Amino acid sequence: MHATPAKDACSGVRMLGFCGDYGDAKLIGRVFKAFKYRDFRLMWFGACTSSIGTWMQIVAQGWLIYRLSHSAFLLALDQFLGGLPIFLFSLIGGVVADRVERRKILLGSQYVQMASAGLLTVLVATGLVHVWHILCLSFISGFAQAFGGPAYQALIPTLVDREDMPNAIALNSIQFNVAVMVGPALAGQALARLGEKWCFGLNALSFLAPIVSLSIIHARFQPLKTAESMFVSLKQGIQFARKQNSMEALIVLAFCMTGLSMPMRTYLPVFVKDIFHRGPETYGNLLALMGLGSICGSLSIAGAGNIRKKGRVALGALICLGAGISGFALSKSLPLSEVFLVLVGASMMAVFATVNSLVQLITTNEMRGRVMSVYNFAFRGGMPMGNLLSGWLVPVFTAPVVLSLNGFLLILMALYFLLVQRRLAAL
């Protein structure tokens, strides 16, 4: 019995994975492939819940500082102090992540950050809060993240098989960006109706989710016993990173792209209040739109899987990121600025997820904590340095001028790696 032409055509399309529900299911399965691992699912949902709370606090904290001081410099100083401990201590945190069971490090980090958010809630609720309180607590939370960050980045890839590692990293970016979209939107509503204390209090409660997840996952990292000093172990991690093809270029790229791109997020309150003349609800909506773009970028990378030429993808996205930041900085129209923010979010996460995948794929598990701490040192170190420099420049040249220059420099850096120093483009 012969099949009809229509059936033949559909059969052929099904073999390509694009026929109706079958194709949709196959695409969804490819995008969310790492969710088949129980421990990864638990960590993903726990981290996402906590990140939503963290972004509620970030929005409220930036708004509170600017309301109390009306100082662009103090906004940047808060970001600087939050990132400084990560810059100073993440290398040590990476050594600890290779010597101690990583779950325990992460649990300790969550408890410290929960306590900081709880204390800030009390200070705001009682009307005793001052800007210096916020700055000190940002430093304490940053210190906890300096140890929790390398442990988390080293733990996530061990929860899935190696071939699914790029997908897991992209999905991990998605959870962060779901939080970037949902957290600011919730914070904008809470700020407008309930006040800053609710944002800080809900963030403190949100840390319970990763604490529960870490308590019930099966994965355990059993570090090798060693008599080496921490300095020797750290030196081994740096030497390993330097010996790997293109790792140095990836680390330089990570530092520069965060240093030049992150100040845009820092100065959103300035644009909202001084250029668009709006309130906290608009601030939360702008961050939510940036998060929406980030989810789109992360989903694209997750759906692509273990793609070839990751270096070219990352550099192409970096050009889009620079163009989006410059466009936002120079725009005087709120709807146009919203479009640019979606572009910025999508391209930023495409760059971050792709570069992170390249670093993780190069690294062995026993060296993962140290190598990721070197990467984290550069990635997170660029944030305080970029914010500190922009904090000096913005009062002199204005936020639109400084941010548009940052976007232009990102484009130049991407073109340099594409056309002159081609090691990254070859990856």
Buried (B, 14 or more C-beta within 10 A) or exposed (E): EEEEEEEEEBEEBBEEBEBEEEBEEBEEEBBBBBBEBEBBBBBBBBBBBBBBBBBBBBBBBBBBBBEEBEBBBBBBBBBBBBBBBBBBBBBBBBBBBBBBBBBEBBBBBBEBBBBBBBBBBBBBBEEEBEBEBBBBBBBBBBBBBBBBBBBBBBBBBBBBEEEBBBBBBBBBBBBBBBBBBBBBBBBBBBBBEEBBBBBBBBBBBBBBBBBBBBEEBEBEBEBEEEEEEEEEBBBBBBEBBEEBEBBBBBBBBBBBBBBBBBBBBBBBBBBBBBBBEBBBBBBBBBBBBBBBBBBBBBBBBBBBBEEEEBBBBBBBBBBBBBBBBBBBBBBEEBEEBBBBBBBBBBBBBBBBBBBBBBBBBBBEEEBBBBBBBBBBBBBBBBBBBBBBBBBEBBBEEBBBBBBBBBBBBBBEBBBEBBEEEBBBBEB
